[in-house]
Amino acid sequence: MKINNKLNSIIEKLIDFDNINVGFKVEFKDRENKKIYVLTENENGYFLEIKKGNRSIRINLHSSKDLQNQEKLLDKDKIIFFKLFDWLNSNQVDKISIRGLRLRNLILTASIGQSIIANVSKQISSEDRIELYRLWKEKKQKFEEKFQDIVIDIIISQLKDKLESDDLPTPIFPTSVASSEIPNYYIYEPKEAYTSDTKIELFNKLADSICGRCGQKLYGLYVPEEGIEIKEILKSYIPDFYNVNISSIAGVGKINLSEIGPFEYMFYLLDKVFQEMFKENKIPNYHIELFIIEGVGRRKKFFSHYVIPNLNEVFSKLYHGNDKYTSYGISKIKALISSFLVETWKIDNSLKNNNSEIAHTYINRLLYFIFYHKKLDMDSILFLEDLKIKLGDTTPIRYLEEVMSWM
């Protein structure tokens, strides 16, 4: 099956070329002495490296003229590097290194970063390597245009191959493996088979998600086309949907960003939306979806995907009506959730730090029950109340009885 053209426009829009550093490499392998000599040229000058086993020598130079004065190098090493300079000057390029290449969408970068983005430089042909180096030396603007075209074509080609293949599960797609104890309603193991249409649909949802980083976790909130009003409202609060500062939009004062759970992340986004929808007499008669990646960077990643059913019931119970808001204009459910934040309690900072993780875990569980089961989880509420008193803050939980009566 042919992949639709929508992927092309998505990838072209999402690739971030702003902070890329390109290096052009030539290398020589001295098999007799088991050494590898590498010369790299980039915008900062030249970088020399000699590798032998787990040891290496690294030297930075401004030009080849500085090579002769390097006391770290033996004469035979200098001879080899002079040869590498000659090769590079004759437009011979063995490899291209690309640093800083990423997608603007954080959750998509984490999903396909290692399987696709990290392999782009290996896919550049020898002819293109030579052409790129020539343009880089002579015409920087044309180099940038050529380089971007090549990178986009390689990423799209790799992505299409992956979407059309039968090698799933792959890093692109959420699986049932998750470190959270919250049930995952999307997939269960052992392995699943996806049609190309399903894979494309999942990819498009990941690409269109409202993404935020919370510690070692990435969250993406996907809104279907009929829920476009959610994005329209959030534009006033979030300048970049691919890199949400959730602590800013939450508006609850100091908060431990690294401990915010996925349903807590979603709640802070939707709280603003629901308040505006009540003012505008709108009703959210649609579902939303929540993507979670636990473990960023090179760490092993765990994926989860939740489909949160029709939002109307939660909206009606907690946001529809003037009695659902405080006299100073915030929702009472948000005031209640804020009362459970360890960061707001009148206790020592050491106690806040030591109990932040467990408190946010129960807040996230409480919000999970609200959005999925449309009810309050009294076990979570009682635990958080007891924890607050135990740690020395006797301030009452705000609006708890009212919210209980609504749910």
C-alpha positions as YAML, in Angstrom:
chain: A
units: angstrom
residues:
- id: 1
  name: MET
  ca: [0.00, 0.00, 0.00]
- id: 2
  name: LYS
  ca: [1.25, 3.50, -0.79]
- id: 3
  name: ILE
  ca: [1.71, 5.87, 2.12]
- id: 4
  name: ASN
  ca: [-0.36, 9.00, 1.76]
- id: 5
  name: ASN
  ca: [1.24, 12.33, 0.91]
- id: 6
  name: LYS
  ca: [0.27, 13.80, 4.27]
- id: 7
  name: LEU
  ca: [3.45, 12.32, 5.76]
- id: 8
  name: ASN
  ca: [5.57, 14.49, 3.50]
- id: 9
  name: SER
  ca: [4.00, 17.74, 4.66]
- id: 10
  name: ILE
  ca: [4.14, 16.61, 8.30]
- id: 11
  name: ILE
  ca: [7.84, 15.79, 8.20]
- id: 12
  name: GLU
  ca: [8.79, 18.93, 6.26]
- id: 13
  name: LYS
  ca: [6.98, 21.05, 8.83]
- id: 14
  name: LEU
  ca: [8.39, 19.25, 11.87]
- id: 15
  name: ILE
  ca: [12.11, 19.00, 11.08]
- id: 16
  name: ASP
  ca: [14.12, 21.55, 13.05]
- id: 17
  name: PHE
  ca: [17.26, 22.64, 11.19]
- id: 18
  name: ASP
  ca: [18.01, 25.64, 13.43]
- id: 19
  name: ASN
  ca: [20.72, 24.13, 15.67]
- id: 20
  name: ILE
  ca: [22.40, 21.62, 13.39]
- id: 21
  name: ASN
  ca: [26.17, 21.20, 13.28]
- id: 22
  name: VAL
  ca: [27.43, 19.33, 10.22]
- id: 23
  name: GLY
  ca: [30.88, 17.78, 10.12]
- id: 24
  name: PHE
  ca: [32.72, 16.27, 7.15]
- id: 25
  name: LYS
  ca: [34.98, 13.33, 7.95]
- id: 26
  name: VAL
  ca: [37.83, 11.44, 6.35]
- id: 27
  name: GLU
  ca: [39.52, 8.55, 8.07]
- id: 28
  name: PHE
  ca: [42.44, 6.16, 7.75]
- id: 29
  name: LYS
  ca: [42.64, 2.72, 9.35]
- id: 30
  name: ASP
  ca: [46.14, 1.61, 10.32]
- id: 31
  name: ARG
  ca: [45.43, -2.11, 10.60]
- id: 32
  name: GLU
  ca: [49.02, -2.98, 11.50]
- id: 33
  name: ASN
  ca: [49.02, -0.76, 14.62]
- id: 34
  name: LYS
  ca: [45.26, -1.11, 15.17]
- id: 35
  name: LYS
  ca: [44.68, 2.63, 15.02]
- id: 36
  name: ILE
  ca: [41.97, 4.71, 13.37]
- id: 37
  name: TYR
  ca: [42.76, 8.28, 12.33]
- id: 38
  name: VAL
  ca: [39.80, 10.62, 11.86]
- id: 39
  name: LEU
  ca: [39.84, 14.20, 10.57]
- id: 40
  name: THR
  ca: [36.62, 16.20, 10.87]
- id: 41
  name: GLU
  ca: [35.95, 19.66, 9.50]
- id: 42
  name: ASN
  ca: [33.01, 21.71, 10.77]
- id: 43
  name: GLU
  ca: [32.12, 25.35, 11.33]
- id: 44
  name: ASN
  ca: [34.47, 25.49, 14.35]
- id: 45
  name: GLY
  ca: [37.56, 24.33, 12.45]
- id: 46
  name: TYR
  ca: [39.18, 20.91, 12.43]
- id: 47
  name: PHE
  ca: [38.99, 18.04, 14.89]
- id: 48
  name: LEU
  ca: [41.65, 15.30, 14.92]
- id: 49
  name: GLU
  ca: [41.18, 11.97, 16.64]
- id: 50
  name: ILE
  ca: [43.29, 8.85, 16.97]
- id: 51
  name: LYS
  ca: [41.44, 5.80, 18.28]
- id: 52
  name: LYS
  ca: [43.08, 2.66, 19.60]
- id: 53
  name: GLY
  ca: [40.88, 0.27, 21.52]
- id: 54
  name: ASN
  ca: [39.13, 2.20, 24.28]
- id: 55
  name: ARG
  ca: [41.72, 4.98, 24.25]
- id: 56
  name: SER
  ca: [41.79, 8.05, 22.04]
- id: 57
  name: ILE
  ca: [43.67, 11.29, 21.44]
- id: 58
  name: ARG
  ca: [41.64, 14.37, 20.47]
- id: 59
  name: ILE
  ca: [42.98, 17.66, 19.15]
- id: 60
  name: ASN
  ca: [41.27, 20.81, 17.83]
- id: 61
  name: LEU
  ca: [42.96, 22.87, 15.11]
- id: 62
  name: HIS
  ca: [42.12, 26.11, 13.33]
- id: 63
  name: SER
  ca: [43.93, 25.06, 10.16]
- id: 64
  name: SER
  ca: [46.29, 22.42, 8.77]
- id: 65
  name: LYS
  ca: [49.21, 24.78, 9.41]
- id: 66
  name: ASP
  ca: [48.78, 24.18, 13.16]
- id: 67
  name: LEU
  ca: [49.37, 20.45, 12.74]
- id: 68
  name: GLN
  ca: [53.15, 20.62, 12.67]
- id: 69
  name: ASN
  ca: [53.31, 22.20, 16.15]
- id: 70
  name: GLN
  ca: [51.26, 19.52, 17.93]
- id: 71
  name: GLU
  ca: [53.52, 17.92, 20.52]
- id: 72
  name: LYS
  ca: [50.97, 15.22, 21.36]
- id: 73
  name: LEU
  ca: [51.43, 13.68, 17.92]
- id: 74
  name: LEU
  ca: [54.26, 11.51, 16.69]
- id: 75
  name: ASP
  ca: [55.82, 12.40, 13.36]
- id: 76
  name: LYS
  ca: [54.19, 9.38, 11.69]
- id: 77
  name: ASP
  ca: [50.82, 10.50, 13.06]
- id: 78
  name: LYS
  ca: [51.34, 13.95, 11.54]
- id: 79
  name: ILE
  ca: [52.18, 12.42, 8.18]
- id: 80
  name: ILE
  ca: [48.91, 10.50, 8.18]
- id: 81
  name: PHE
  ca: [46.90, 13.59, 9.16]
- id: 82
  name: PHE
  ca: [48.58, 15.66, 6.42]
- id: 83
  name: LYS
  ca: [47.42, 12.97, 4.02]
- id: 84
  name: LEU
  ca: [43.89, 13.23, 5.43]
- id: 85
  name: PHE
  ca: [43.98, 17.00, 4.91]
- id: 86
  name: ASP
  ca: [44.94, 16.38, 1.27]
- id: 87
  name: TRP
  ca: [42.05, 13.98, 0.85]
- id: 88
  name: LEU
  ca: [39.58, 16.45, 2.35]
- id: 89
  name: ASN
  ca: [40.92, 19.28, 0.17]
- id: 90
  name: SER
  ca: [40.30, 17.10, -2.88]
- id: 91
  name: ASN
  ca: [36.61, 16.75, -1.82]
- id: 92
  name: GLN
  ca: [36.94, 13.21, -0.54]
- id: 93
  name: VAL
  ca: [34.42, 12.72, 2.28]
- id: 94
  name: ASP
  ca: [34.03, 9.35, 3.99]
- id: 95
  name: LYS
  ca: [31.28, 10.29, 6.43]
- id: 96
  name: ILE
  ca: [29.05, 13.17, 7.44]
- id: 97
  name: SER
  ca: [28.23, 13.75, 11.09]
- id: 98
  name: ILE
  ca: [25.01, 15.57, 11.94]
- id: 99
  name: ARG
  ca: [24.47, 16.91, 15.44]
- id: 100
  name: GLY
  ca: [21.33, 18.64, 16.67]
- id: 101
  name: LEU
  ca: [18.95, 17.15, 14.10]
- id: 102
  name: ARG
  ca: [15.55, 16.73, 15.70]
- id: 103
  name: LEU
  ca: [11.85, 17.08, 15.15]
- id: 104
  name: ARG
  ca: [10.04, 20.01, 16.72]
- id: 105
  name: ASN
  ca: [7.54, 17.57, 18.19]
- id: 106
  name: LEU
  ca: [9.23, 16.15, 21.33]
- id: 107
  name: ILE
  ca: [7.17, 12.98, 21.57]
- id: 108
  name: LEU
  ca: [7.75, 12.14, 17.91]
- id: 109
  name: THR
  ca: [11.49, 12.72, 18.30]
- id: 110
  name: ALA
  ca: [11.54, 10.33, 21.25]
- id: 111
  name: SER
  ca: [9.55, 7.78, 19.22]
- id: 112
  name: ILE
  ca: [11.62, 7.70, 16.04]
- id: 113
  name: GLY
  ca: [14.83, 9.44, 17.11]
- id: 114
  name: GLN
  ca: [16.98, 6.33, 17.43]
- id: 115
  name: SER
  ca: [15.39, 4.30, 14.66]
- id: 116
  name: ILE
  ca: [15.28, 7.01, 11.98]
- id: 117
  name: ILE
  ca: [16.75, 10.40, 12.93]
- id: 118
  name: ALA
  ca: [20.02, 8.94, 14.25]
- id: 119
  name: ASN
  ca: [20.56, 7.03, 11.00]
- id: 120
  name: VAL
  ca: [20.18, 9.92, 8.56]
- id: 121
  name: SER
  ca: [23.91, 10.56, 8.14]
- id: 122
  name: LYS
  ca: [24.51, 6.89, 7.27]
- id: 123
  name: GLN
  ca: [21.99, 7.12, 4.42]
- id: 124
  name: ILE
  ca: [23.69, 9.99, 2.57]
- id: 125
  name: SER
  ca: [25.25, 8.68, -0.65]
- id: 126
  name: SER
  ca: [28.92, 9.20, -1.50]
- id: 127
  name: GLU
  ca: [27.95, 11.48, -4.41]
- id: 128
  name: ASP
  ca: [25.81, 13.62, -2.11]
- id: 129
  name: ARG
  ca: [28.56, 13.77, 0.51]
- id: 130
  name: ILE
  ca: [30.99, 15.18, -2.04]
- id: 131
  name: GLU
  ca: [28.43, 17.64, -3.42]
- id: 132
  name: LEU
  ca: [27.45, 18.82, 0.05]
- id: 133
  name: TYR
  ca: [31.06, 19.43, 1.04]
- id: 134
  name: ARG
  ca: [31.73, 21.40, -2.13]
- id: 135
  name: LEU
  ca: [28.66, 23.59, -1.55]
- id: 136
  name: TRP
  ca: [29.53, 23.99, 2.13]
- id: 137
  name: LYS
  ca: [32.95, 25.37, 1.20]
- id: 138
  name: GLU
  ca: [31.72, 27.61, -1.60]
- id: 139
  name: LYS
  ca: [28.03, 28.51, -1.33]
- id: 140
  name: LYS
  ca: [26.53, 28.20, 2.14]
- id: 141
  name: GLN
  ca: [22.97, 29.12, 1.13]
- id: 142
  name: LYS
  ca: [22.86, 26.49, -1.62]
- id: 143
  name: PHE
  ca: [24.42, 24.01, 0.80]
- id: 144
  name: GLU
  ca: [21.59, 24.57, 3.28]
- id: 145
  name: GLU
  ca: [18.95, 24.10, 0.60]
- id: 146
  name: LYS
  ca: [20.59, 20.92, -0.71]
- id: 147
  name: PHE
  ca: [21.23, 19.55, 2.77]
- id: 148
  name: GLN
  ca: [17.64, 20.09, 3.88]
- id: 149
  name: ASP
  ca: [16.26, 18.44, 0.74]
- id: 150
  name: ILE
  ca: [18.48, 15.40, 1.26]
- id: 151
  name: VAL
  ca: [17.63, 15.06, 4.95]
- id: 152
  name: ILE
  ca: [13.89, 15.40, 4.34]
- id: 153
  name: ASP
  ca: [13.98, 12.80, 1.55]
- id: 154
  name: ILE
  ca: [15.94, 10.33, 3.71]
- id: 155
  name: ILE
  ca: [13.64, 10.69, 6.72]
- id: 156
  name: ILE
  ca: [10.49, 10.33, 4.63]
- id: 157
  name: SER
  ca: [11.93, 7.31, 2.80]
- id: 158
  name: GLN
  ca: [12.90, 5.56, 6.05]
- id: 159
  name: LEU
  ca: [9.58, 6.38, 7.63]
- id: 160
  name: LYS
  ca: [7.62, 5.03, 4.67]
- id: 161
  name: ASP
  ca: [9.68, 1.83, 4.72]
- id: 162
  name: LYS
  ca: [8.94, 1.37, 8.41]
- id: 163
  name: LEU
  ca: [5.24, 2.10, 8.03]
- id: 164
  name: GLU
  ca: [4.93, -0.33, 5.12]
- id: 165
  name: SER
  ca: [6.92, -3.11, 6.78]
- id: 166
  name: ASP
  ca: [5.77, -5.93, 9.06]
- id: 167
  name: ASP
  ca: [8.47, -5.44, 11.69]
- id: 168
  name: LEU
  ca: [6.18, -4.10, 14.40]
- id: 169
  name: PRO
  ca: [6.11, -3.41, 17.22]
- id: 170
  name: THR
  ca: [8.55, -0.58, 16.52]
- id: 171
  name: PRO
  ca: [9.60, 2.48, 18.52]
- id: 172
  name: ILE
  ca: [7.08, 4.61, 16.60]
- id: 173
  name: PHE
  ca: [4.07, 3.03, 18.18]
- id: 174
  name: PRO
  ca: [2.76, 2.81, 21.73]
- id: 175
  name: THR
  ca: [2.68, -0.66, 23.26]
- id: 176
  name: SER
  ca: [1.14, -2.15, 26.34]
- id: 177
  name: VAL
  ca: [4.49, -2.03, 28.17]
- id: 178
  name: ALA
  ca: [4.25, 0.71, 30.77]
- id: 179
  name: SER
  ca: [5.78, 1.24, 34.19]
- id: 180
  name: SER
  ca: [2.53, 2.75, 35.47]
- id: 181
  name: GLU
  ca: [0.02, 0.55, 37.31]
- id: 182
  name: ILE
  ca: [-2.87, 2.38, 35.68]
- id: 183
  name: PRO
  ca: [-4.59, 0.03, 33.21]
- id: 184
  name: ASN
  ca: [-3.68, 0.60, 29.58]
- id: 185
  name: TYR
  ca: [-6.83, 0.31, 27.50]
- id: 186
  name: TYR
  ca: [-5.08, 0.38, 24.18]
- id: 187
  name: ILE
  ca: [-3.15, -2.83, 23.54]
- id: 188
  name: TYR
  ca: [-2.20, -5.95, 25.45]
- id: 189
  name: GLU
  ca: [0.71, -8.26, 24.77]
- id: 190
  name: PRO
  ca: [2.29, -10.36, 23.42]
- id: 191
  name: LYS
  ca: [2.50, -8.83, 19.95]
- id: 192
  name: GLU
  ca: [0.12, -7.10, 17.62]
- id: 193
  name: ALA
  ca: [-0.14, -6.83, 13.86]
- id: 194
  name: TYR
  ca: [-1.02, -3.44, 12.45]
- id: 195
  name: THR
  ca: [-2.38, -2.51, 9.06]
- id: 196
  name: SER
  ca: [-0.65, 0.34, 7.24]
- id: 197
  name: ASP
  ca: [-3.74, 2.50, 7.77]
- id: 198
  name: THR
  ca: [-3.54, 1.98, 11.53]
- id: 199
  name: LYS
  ca: [0.16, 2.79, 11.61]
- id: 200
  name: ILE
  ca: [-0.34, 5.96, 9.60]
- id: 201
  name: GLU
  ca: [-3.22, 7.00, 11.85]
- id: 202
  name: LEU
  ca: [-1.10, 6.53, 14.97]
- id: 203
  name: PHE
  ca: [1.82, 8.39, 13.45]
- id: 204
  name: ASN
  ca: [-0.40, 11.31, 12.46]
- id: 205
  name: LYS
  ca: [-1.80, 11.47, 16.00]
- id: 206
  name: LEU
  ca: [1.67, 11.51, 17.52]
- id: 207
  name: ALA
  ca: [2.71, 14.24, 15.08]
- id: 208
  name: ASP
  ca: [-0.34, 16.36, 15.93]
- id: 209
  name: SER
  ca: [-0.13, 15.99, 19.71]
- id: 210
  name: ILE
  ca: [0.27, 18.86, 22.19]
- id: 211
  name: CYS
  ca: [3.58, 17.82, 23.75]
- id: 212
  name: GLY
  ca: [5.26, 18.54, 27.05]
- id: 213
  name: ARG
  ca: [8.25, 17.18, 28.96]
- id: 214
  name: CYS
  ca: [7.85, 16.36, 32.64]
- id: 215
  name: GLY
  ca: [11.10, 15.04, 34.04]
- id: 216
  name: GLN
  ca: [11.90, 11.70, 32.38]
- id: 217
  name: LYS
  ca: [8.48, 11.53, 30.74]
- id: 218
  name: LEU
  ca: [6.97, 13.01, 27.61]
- id: 219
  name: TYR
  ca: [3.24, 13.53, 27.24]
- id: 220
  name: GLY
  ca: [1.23, 14.20, 24.11]
- id: 221
  name: LEU
  ca: [-2.43, 15.21, 24.07]
- id: 222
  name: TYR
  ca: [-4.16, 14.45, 20.79]
- id: 223
  name: VAL
  ca: [-7.34, 16.31, 19.91]
- id: 224
  name: PRO
  ca: [-9.50, 15.06, 17.01]
- id: 225
  name: GLU
  ca: [-10.59, 17.43, 14.24]
- id: 226
  name: GLU
  ca: [-13.99, 18.02, 15.82]
- id: 227
  name: GLY
  ca: [-12.23, 19.26, 18.95]
- id: 228
  name: ILE
  ca: [-10.29, 21.99, 17.17]
- id: 229
  name: GLU
  ca: [-11.72, 24.52, 19.65]
- id: 230
  name: ILE
  ca: [-9.43, 23.05, 22.32]
- id: 231
  name: LYS
  ca: [-6.39, 24.11, 20.33]
- id: 232
  name: GLU
  ca: [-7.92, 27.46, 19.50]
- id: 233
  name: ILE
  ca: [-8.39, 28.21, 23.19]
- id: 234
  name: LEU
  ca: [-4.94, 26.92, 24.18]
- id: 235
  name: LYS
  ca: [-3.23, 29.18, 21.63]
- id: 236
  name: SER
  ca: [-3.74, 32.03, 24.08]
- id: 237
  name: TYR
  ca: [-1.78, 30.19, 26.76]
- id: 238
  name: ILE
  ca: [0.75, 28.03, 24.88]
- id: 239
  name: PRO
  ca: [3.12, 29.60, 22.32]
- id: 240
  name: ASP
  ca: [4.53, 26.24, 21.18]
- id: 241
  name: PHE
  ca: [2.32, 23.13, 21.04]
- id: 242
  name: TYR
  ca: [5.43, 20.98, 20.55]
- id: 243
  name: ASN
  ca: [7.10, 22.12, 23.78]
- id: 244
  name: VAL
  ca: [4.53, 22.94, 26.46]
- id: 245
  name: ASN
  ca: [5.65, 24.57, 29.72]
- id: 246
  name: ILE
  ca: [3.01, 22.86, 31.84]
- id: 247
  name: SER
  ca: [4.08, 24.54, 35.09]
- id: 248
  name: SER
  ca: [3.26, 27.90, 33.50]
- id: 249
  name: ILE
  ca: [-0.20, 26.99, 32.25]
- id: 250
  name: ALA
  ca: [-1.06, 25.06, 35.44]
- id: 251
  name: GLY
  ca: [-1.17, 28.32, 37.41]
- id: 252
  name: VAL
  ca: [-0.82, 26.63, 40.79]
- id: 253
  name: GLY
  ca: [2.39, 28.30, 41.92]
- id: 254
  name: LYS
  ca: [5.54, 26.29, 42.48]
- id: 255
  name: ILE
  ca: [5.19, 22.71, 41.29]
- id: 256
  name: ASN
  ca: [7.59, 19.80, 40.89]
- id: 257
  name: LEU
  ca: [7.54, 19.46, 37.13]
- id: 258
  name: SER
  ca: [9.43, 16.16, 37.09]
- id: 259
  name: GLU
  ca: [6.69, 14.41, 39.11]
- id: 260
  name: ILE
  ca: [3.64, 15.57, 37.14]
- id: 261
  name: GLY
  ca: [1.71, 12.53, 35.89]
- id: 262
  name: PRO
  ca: [0.02, 12.17, 32.49]
- id: 263
  name: PHE
  ca: [-3.56, 12.75, 33.70]
- id: 264
  name: GLU
  ca: [-2.33, 15.67, 35.78]
- id: 265
  name: TYR
  ca: [-0.70, 17.12, 32.65]
- id: 266
  name: MET
  ca: [-3.94, 16.66, 30.74]
- id: 267
  name: PHE
  ca: [-5.98, 18.19, 33.57]
- id: 268
  name: TYR
  ca: [-3.95, 21.42, 33.63]
- id: 269
  name: LEU
  ca: [-4.44, 21.82, 29.88]
- id: 270
  name: LEU
  ca: [-8.16, 21.07, 29.90]
- id: 271
  name: ASP
  ca: [-8.94, 23.16, 32.99]
- id: 272
  name: LYS
  ca: [-8.25, 26.33, 31.00]
- id: 273
  name: VAL
  ca: [-10.23, 25.00, 28.05]
- id: 274
  name: PHE
  ca: [-13.31, 23.96, 30.04]
- id: 275
  name: GLN
  ca: [-13.53, 27.32, 31.77]
- id: 276
  name: GLU
  ca: [-13.52, 29.13, 28.42]
- id: 277
  name: MET
  ca: [-16.03, 26.69, 26.94]
- id: 278
  name: PHE
  ca: [-18.44, 27.33, 29.79]
- id: 279
  name: LYS
  ca: [-18.14, 31.09, 29.18]
- id: 280
  name: GLU
  ca: [-18.78, 30.58, 25.46]
- id: 281
  name: ASN
  ca: [-21.63, 28.09, 26.03]
- id: 282
  name: LYS
  ca: [-19.84, 25.27, 24.19]
- id: 283
  name: ILE
  ca: [-19.93, 21.54, 24.98]
- id: 284
  name: PRO
  ca: [-17.02, 19.09, 24.31]
- id: 285
  name: ASN
  ca: [-18.88, 16.20, 22.71]
- id: 286
  name: TYR
  ca: [-15.79, 14.27, 21.60]
- id: 287
  name: HIS
  ca: [-12.98, 12.11, 22.91]
- id: 288
  name: ILE
  ca: [-9.28, 12.92, 23.31]
- id: 289
  name: GLU
  ca: [-6.18, 10.72, 23.41]
- id: 290
  name: LEU
  ca: [-3.15, 10.73, 25.66]
- id: 291
  name: PHE
  ca: [0.29, 9.47, 24.61]
- id: 292
  name: ILE
  ca: [3.00, 8.76, 27.16]
- id: 293
  name: ILE
  ca: [6.68, 7.99, 26.75]
- id: 294
  name: GLU
  ca: [8.50, 7.11, 29.95]
- id: 295
  name: GLY
  ca: [12.28, 7.25, 29.70]
- id: 296
  name: VAL
  ca: [13.82, 9.93, 27.48]
- id: 297
  name: GLY
  ca: [17.21, 10.12, 25.76]
- id: 298
  name: ARG
  ca: [18.92, 6.77, 25.22]
- id: 299
  name: ARG
  ca: [17.14, 5.07, 28.09]
- id: 300
  name: LYS
  ca: [14.77, 2.18, 27.48]
- id: 301
  name: LYS
  ca: [11.37, 3.66, 26.72]
- id: 302
  name: PHE
  ca: [7.91, 2.56, 27.78]
- id: 303
  name: PHE
  ca: [4.91, 3.62, 25.72]
- id: 304
  name: SER
  ca: [1.28, 4.03, 26.74]
- id: 305
  name: HIS
  ca: [-1.76, 5.30, 24.88]
- id: 306
  name: TYR
  ca: [-5.11, 6.16, 26.46]
- id: 307
  name: VAL
  ca: [-8.34, 7.00, 24.69]
- id: 308
  name: ILE
  ca: [-10.34, 9.22, 27.04]
- id: 309
  name: PRO
  ca: [-14.02, 8.90, 26.15]
- id: 310
  name: ASN
  ca: [-16.53, 11.73, 25.65]
- id: 311
  name: LEU
  ca: [-15.50, 14.74, 27.74]
- id: 312
  name: ASN
  ca: [-19.03, 16.06, 28.11]
- id: 313
  name: GLU
  ca: [-19.81, 14.24, 31.36]
- id: 314
  name: VAL
  ca: [-16.74, 15.52, 33.20]
- id: 315
  name: PHE
  ca: [-17.35, 18.99, 31.78]
- id: 316
  name: SER
  ca: [-21.00, 18.97, 32.90]
- id: 317
  name: LYS
  ca: [-20.20, 17.75, 36.40]
- id: 318
  name: LEU
  ca: [-17.20, 19.94, 37.17]
- id: 319
  name: TYR
  ca: [-17.28, 23.03, 34.92]
- id: 320
  name: HIS
  ca: [-20.80, 23.77, 33.70]
- id: 321
  name: GLY
  ca: [-22.37, 26.29, 36.08]
- id: 322
  name: ASN
  ca: [-21.37, 29.40, 37.99]
- id: 323
  name: ASP
  ca: [-21.30, 27.40, 41.23]
- id: 324
  name: LYS
  ca: [-18.35, 25.42, 39.85]
- id: 325
  name: TYR
  ca: [-16.02, 28.42, 40.23]
- id: 326
  name: THR
  ca: [-14.53, 30.34, 43.13]
- id: 327
  name: SER
  ca: [-15.17, 34.03, 43.72]
- id: 328
  name: TYR
  ca: [-11.77, 34.80, 42.20]
- id: 329
  name: GLY
  ca: [-12.50, 32.93, 38.99]
- id: 330
  name: ILE
  ca: [-10.75, 29.56, 39.11]
- id: 331
  name: SER
  ca: [-12.50, 26.21, 38.98]
- id: 332
  name: LYS
  ca: [-13.19, 24.58, 42.32]
- id: 333
  name: ILE
  ca: [-11.85, 21.25, 41.08]
- id: 334
  name: LYS
  ca: [-8.54, 22.96, 40.36]
- id: 335
  name: ALA
  ca: [-8.57, 24.52, 43.81]
- id: 336
  name: LEU
  ca: [-9.14, 21.05, 45.26]
- id: 337
  name: ILE
  ca: [-6.30, 19.52, 43.25]
- id: 338
  name: SER
  ca: [-4.04, 22.41, 44.28]
- id: 339
  name: SER
  ca: [-4.76, 21.57, 47.94]
- id: 340
  name: PHE
  ca: [-3.24, 18.15, 47.35]
- id: 341
  name: LEU
  ca: [0.03, 19.51, 45.94]
- id: 342
  name: VAL
  ca: [2.87, 18.91, 48.40]
- id: 343
  name: GLU
  ca: [4.61, 21.95, 46.95]
- id: 344
  name: THR
  ca: [1.85, 24.21, 48.37]
- id: 345
  name: TRP
  ca: [1.79, 22.69, 51.86]
- id: 346
  name: LYS
  ca: [3.15, 24.58, 54.86]
- id: 347
  name: ILE
  ca: [5.92, 22.12, 55.66]
- id: 348
  name: ASP
  ca: [9.71, 21.99, 55.45]
- id: 349
  name: ASN
  ca: [11.20, 21.87, 51.96]
- id: 350
  name: SER
  ca: [12.92, 18.57, 52.76]
- id: 351
  name: LEU
  ca: [9.52, 17.00, 53.49]
- id: 352
  name: LYS
  ca: [8.16, 18.43, 50.23]
- id: 353
  name: ASN
  ca: [11.04, 16.94, 48.25]
- id: 354
  name: ASN
  ca: [10.76, 13.54, 49.96]
- id: 355
  name: ASN
  ca: [7.00, 13.23, 49.45]
- id: 356
  name: SER
  ca: [6.48, 14.90, 46.08]
- id: 357
  name: GLU
  ca: [6.62, 11.69, 44.04]
- id: 358
  name: ILE
  ca: [4.05, 9.79, 46.10]
- id: 359
  name: ALA
  ca: [1.69, 12.78, 46.31]
- id: 360
  name: HIS
  ca: [1.72, 13.34, 42.53]
- id: 361
  name: THR
  ca: [1.18, 9.62, 41.98]
- id: 362
  name: TYR
  ca: [-2.06, 9.77, 43.96]
- id: 363
  name: ILE
  ca: [-3.13, 13.05, 42.36]
- id: 364
  name: ASN
  ca: [-2.63, 11.43, 38.97]
- id: 365
  name: ARG
  ca: [-4.66, 8.40, 40.09]
- id: 366
  name: LEU
  ca: [-7.44, 10.67, 41.34]
- id: 367
  name: LEU
  ca: [-7.61, 12.47, 38.00]
- id: 368
  name: TYR
  ca: [-7.49, 9.18, 36.12]
- id: 369
  name: PHE
  ca: [-10.66, 8.06, 37.96]
- id: 370
  name: ILE
  ca: [-12.33, 11.40, 37.25]
- id: 371
  name: PHE
  ca: [-11.70, 11.31, 33.49]
- id: 372
  name: TYR
  ca: [-12.15, 7.57, 32.91]
- id: 373
  name: HIS
  ca: [-14.72, 6.47, 35.47]
- id: 374
  name: LYS
  ca: [-16.42, 9.84, 36.07]
- id: 375
  name: LYS
  ca: [-16.12, 9.41, 39.83]
- id: 376
  name: LEU
  ca: [-13.79, 10.28, 42.68]
- id: 377
  name: ASP
  ca: [-11.30, 7.76, 43.99]
- id: 378
  name: MET
  ca: [-11.80, 8.03, 47.73]
- id: 379
  name: ASP
  ca: [-8.72, 5.94, 48.49]
- id: 380
  name: SER
  ca: [-6.54, 8.56, 46.80]
- id: 381
  name: ILE
  ca: [-8.32, 11.41, 48.58]
- id: 382
  name: LEU
  ca: [-8.00, 9.78, 52.01]
- id: 383
  name: PHE
  ca: [-4.34, 8.99, 51.42]
- id: 384
  name: LEU
  ca: [-3.52, 12.56, 50.43]
- id: 385
  name: GLU
  ca: [-5.51, 14.00, 53.35]
- id: 386
  name: ASP
  ca: [-3.71, 11.71, 55.80]
- id: 387
  name: LEU
  ca: [-0.33, 12.52, 54.26]
- id: 388
  name: LYS
  ca: [-0.95, 16.24, 54.56]
- id: 389
  name: ILE
  ca: [-1.87, 15.99, 58.25]
- id: 390
  name: LYS
  ca: [0.97, 13.56, 58.97]
- id: 391
  name: LEU
  ca: [3.52, 15.99, 57.50]
- id: 392
  name: GLY
  ca: [2.20, 18.84, 59.62]
- id: 393
  name: ASP
  ca: [-0.13, 20.88, 57.41]
- id: 394
  name: THR
  ca: [-3.64, 20.99, 58.90]
- id: 395
  name: THR
  ca: [-5.09, 23.40, 56.30]
- id: 396
  name: PRO
  ca: [-8.44, 21.96, 55.08]
- id: 397
  name: ILE
  ca: [-8.79, 20.60, 51.57]
- id: 398
  name: ARG
  ca: [-10.68, 23.25, 49.66]
- id: 399
  name: TYR
  ca: [-14.12, 22.53, 48.14]
- id: 400
  name: LEU
  ca: [-13.88, 18.78, 48.74]
- id: 401
  name: GLU
  ca: [-17.49, 18.34, 49.91]
- id: 402
  name: GLU
  ca: [-18.86, 20.36, 46.98]
- id: 403
  name: VAL
  ca: [-16.89, 18.42, 44.39]
- id: 404
  name: MET
  ca: [-17.94, 15.13, 46.02]
- id: 405
  name: SER
  ca: [-21.58, 16.17, 45.71]
- id: 406
  name: TRP
  ca: [-21.16, 16.88, 42.00]
- id: 407
  name: MET
  ca: [-19.50, 13.57, 41.21]
...
